[in-house]
Amino acid sequence: MTNEELKQLKDNLWNTADNLRANSGLKASEYATPILGLIFLKFIDSKYKKYETETLEIFDKEKGTRLERSISEIAIEKCGFYLPDNAKYNYLLTLPEKSNFAQEIKNAMEGIEEYASDLKDVLPKEEYFSLIDQVTNKSVLPALLKNFEDIPTDTESDIFGEVYEYFLGEFALKEGQGGGEFFTPSTVVKYMVEVLAPTEGKILDMNTMALIHSVANH
């Protein structure tokens, strides 16, 4: 993907998400946490898929032997976390139209946290119930899930880090234009580290001016 294509992708993703925000009546600071959470869901799904085939092969090989382990144990060993079926992006994307999308996404977040102690009580959950179009009185979540489906996963470049940082910057600008200051919620900072996956050093979050240490194995 060229720099121009990446810029166009980020612009398109942001414009769609921001247009949906306009109909929800939410401020940028209220919208940021659930939106960044959806990007995280897409990211973690993409990462899991890279190990899923190998995980299943090991499970089948060990099944019925004294070495038998659960799929979750093998997945955690291979990629550091386990993604339950109801937390997979395609599951959420293809839910029936009348589904309670907010509850389904909350369930997905809780499922991820259950197998990742470092994310316990970190991921957004209740925030998704406020993402309602005030004109139609319907959830905007189906459209948002469809929007982030367009993030490519078959590339070596750090697309998710680029998109994540871009959205953080745009949210800060939006809130600033409203006459206030934008402070990235501490939960967002924590899973931002998961998305950007630093291997050493420190991250300076310019929105909060908070210095957080990264975990070497993330």
C-alpha positions as CSV (number, residue, x, y, z in Angstrom):
1,M,0.0,0.0,0.0
2,T,1.4,3.4,-1.0
3,N,1.4,6.4,1.3
4,E,-1.3,8.0,-0.8
5,E,-3.5,4.9,-0.6
6,L,-2.9,4.7,3.2
7,K,-3.9,8.4,3.6
8,Q,-7.0,7.8,1.5
9,L,-7.9,4.8,3.6
10,K,-7.6,6.7,6.9
11,D,-9.5,9.6,5.5
12,N,-12.4,7.4,4.4
13,L,-12.5,5.4,7.6
14,W,-12.6,8.6,9.7
15,N,-15.2,10.4,7.5
16,T,-17.6,7.5,7.7
17,A,-17.2,7.1,11.4
18,D,-17.5,10.9,12.1
19,N,-20.6,11.2,10.0
20,L,-22.2,8.5,12.1
21,R,-21.1,10.3,15.2
22,A,-22.9,13.5,14.0
23,N,-26.2,11.6,14.2
24,S,-25.5,10.1,17.6
25,G,-25.3,13.4,19.3
26,L,-22.1,12.3,21.1
27,K,-19.0,14.5,21.7
28,A,-15.7,13.4,20.3
29,S,-14.5,12.4,23.8
30,E,-17.5,10.2,24.3
31,Y,-17.2,8.6,20.9
32,A,-13.5,7.9,21.0
33,T,-13.4,5.0,23.4
34,P,-16.0,2.7,21.7
35,I,-14.6,3.5,18.2
36,L,-11.0,2.8,19.2
37,G,-12.4,-0.4,20.8
38,L,-13.8,-1.5,17.4
39,I,-10.4,-0.9,15.8
40,F,-8.9,-3.0,18.5
41,L,-11.4,-5.8,17.8
42,K,-10.5,-5.8,14.1
43,F,-6.8,-5.7,15.0
44,I,-6.9,-8.6,17.4
45,D,-9.0,-10.7,15.0
46,S,-6.5,-10.1,12.3
47,K,-3.6,-11.2,14.6
48,Y,-5.5,-14.3,15.8
49,K,-6.2,-15.5,12.2
50,K,-2.4,-15.7,11.6
51,Y,-2.2,-18.4,14.3
52,E,-5.6,-20.0,14.1
53,T,-4.8,-22.8,11.6
54,E,-1.7,-23.8,13.5
55,T,-3.6,-23.7,16.8
56,L,-6.3,-26.1,15.4
57,E,-3.7,-28.4,13.9
58,I,-1.9,-28.8,17.3
59,F,-5.2,-29.3,19.0
60,D,-6.2,-32.1,16.6
61,K,-2.8,-33.7,16.9
62,E,-2.9,-33.7,20.7
63,K,-6.6,-34.7,21.1
64,G,-7.0,-38.0,22.8
65,T,-3.4,-38.1,24.0
66,R,-2.0,-37.4,27.4
67,L,-0.8,-34.1,26.0
68,E,-4.3,-32.9,25.1
69,R,-4.9,-29.3,25.9
70,S,-7.8,-26.9,25.3
71,I,-7.8,-24.7,22.2
72,S,-7.5,-21.6,24.4
73,E,-4.4,-22.9,26.1
74,I,-2.7,-23.6,22.7
75,A,-3.8,-20.2,21.3
76,I,-2.4,-18.4,24.3
77,E,0.9,-20.2,23.9
78,K,1.1,-19.4,20.2
79,C,-0.1,-15.8,20.0
80,G,-0.6,-14.6,23.6
81,F,-4.4,-14.6,23.7
82,Y,-7.5,-16.6,22.8
83,L,-10.3,-15.2,20.7
84,P,-13.7,-16.9,21.4
85,D,-16.0,-17.4,18.4
86,N,-18.4,-14.7,19.5
87,A,-15.5,-12.2,19.6
88,K,-14.4,-12.8,16.0
89,Y,-15.0,-9.8,13.7
90,N,-16.8,-11.7,11.0
91,Y,-19.3,-13.1,13.7
92,L,-20.1,-9.5,14.7
93,L,-20.2,-8.3,11.1
94,T,-22.7,-10.9,10.0
95,L,-25.1,-10.8,12.9
96,P,-28.8,-10.6,12.0
97,E,-30.1,-7.1,11.5
98,K,-32.3,-7.2,14.6
99,S,-29.5,-8.3,16.9
100,N,-28.6,-6.3,20.0
101,F,-25.2,-5.2,18.6
102,A,-24.2,-3.3,21.7
103,Q,-24.7,-6.4,23.9
104,E,-23.0,-8.7,21.4
105,I,-19.9,-6.4,21.3
106,K,-19.9,-6.2,25.1
107,N,-20.0,-10.0,25.2
108,A,-17.1,-10.1,22.7
109,M,-15.0,-7.8,24.9
110,E,-15.7,-9.8,28.0
111,G,-14.8,-13.0,26.1
112,I,-11.4,-11.5,25.2
113,E,-10.7,-10.3,28.8
114,E,-11.6,-13.7,30.2
115,Y,-8.5,-15.2,28.5
116,A,-6.2,-12.1,28.8
117,S,-5.5,-11.1,32.4
118,D,-3.7,-7.9,31.3
119,L,-6.8,-6.7,29.6
120,K,-9.2,-7.4,32.5
121,D,-11.7,-4.6,33.0
122,V,-9.8,-2.5,30.4
123,L,-11.8,-2.9,27.1
124,P,-14.9,-0.7,26.5
125,K,-18.2,-2.4,27.0
126,E,-21.1,-0.3,28.3
127,E,-20.1,2.6,25.9
128,Y,-21.6,0.8,22.9
129,F,-25.2,1.1,24.2
130,S,-25.0,4.9,23.6
131,L,-24.2,4.6,19.9
132,I,-27.7,5.3,18.6
133,D,-28.8,7.3,15.6
134,Q,-31.1,10.0,17.1
135,V,-33.1,10.2,13.9
136,T,-33.8,6.6,13.3
137,N,-33.4,5.4,16.9
138,K,-31.3,2.5,15.6
139,S,-27.7,1.5,16.5
140,V,-25.0,2.8,14.3
141,L,-22.8,-0.2,15.2
142,P,-23.6,-2.3,12.1
143,A,-22.4,0.6,9.9
144,L,-19.3,1.1,12.0
145,L,-18.4,-2.6,11.9
146,K,-18.8,-2.6,8.1
147,N,-16.6,0.6,8.0
148,F,-13.6,-1.0,9.8
149,E,-14.0,-4.2,7.8
150,D,-12.1,-2.3,5.1
151,I,-8.9,-2.2,7.0
152,P,-6.6,-4.5,5.0
153,T,-4.9,-7.3,6.9
154,D,-2.7,-8.8,4.1
155,T,0.1,-6.3,4.4
156,E,3.4,-6.1,6.2
157,S,3.1,-2.5,7.1
158,D,1.6,-1.4,10.5
159,I,-1.8,-0.5,9.1
160,F,-3.6,-0.8,12.5
161,G,-1.1,1.4,14.3
162,E,-1.4,4.0,11.5
163,V,-5.2,4.0,11.7
164,Y,-5.2,4.0,15.5
165,E,-2.9,7.0,15.7
166,Y,-4.8,8.9,13.0
167,F,-8.1,8.4,14.9
168,L,-6.6,9.6,18.1
169,G,-5.3,12.7,16.4
170,E,-8.7,13.4,14.8
171,F,-10.6,12.9,18.0
172,A,-8.2,15.4,19.8
173,L,-8.7,17.9,17.0
174,K,-12.5,17.6,17.1
175,E,-12.6,18.0,20.9
176,G,-10.3,21.0,20.7
177,Q,-12.4,22.7,18.1
178,G,-15.3,22.4,20.6
179,G,-13.4,24.6,23.0
180,G,-12.2,21.9,25.4
181,E,-9.3,19.6,26.0
182,F,-9.2,16.0,25.0
183,F,-7.8,13.5,27.5
184,T,-7.4,10.0,26.3
185,P,-9.1,7.7,28.8
186,S,-6.6,5.5,30.7
187,T,-8.3,2.3,29.3
188,V,-7.7,3.5,25.8
189,V,-4.1,4.2,26.5
190,K,-3.7,0.6,27.8
191,Y,-5.1,-1.1,24.7
192,M,-3.5,1.4,22.5
193,V,-0.2,-0.2,23.6
194,E,-1.6,-3.5,22.6
195,V,-2.4,-2.3,19.1
196,L,0.9,-0.4,18.5
197,A,2.8,-3.4,20.0
198,P,6.0,-1.6,21.0
199,T,9.0,-3.9,21.8
200,E,10.9,-1.5,24.0
201,G,11.2,2.0,25.4
202,K,8.3,4.3,26.3
203,I,5.2,5.8,24.7
204,L,4.4,9.5,25.1
205,D,0.7,10.0,24.7
206,M,0.5,13.6,23.6
207,N,-3.2,13.9,24.3
208,T,-2.8,13.2,28.0
209,M,0.9,14.1,28.3
210,A,1.1,10.8,30.2
211,L,4.2,8.7,30.0
212,I,3.5,5.0,30.1
213,H,5.9,2.2,30.1
214,S,5.5,-0.6,27.5
215,V,5.7,-4.3,28.3
216,A,8.6,-5.8,26.4
217,N,6.7,-8.9,25.2
218,H,3.7,-7.0,23.9
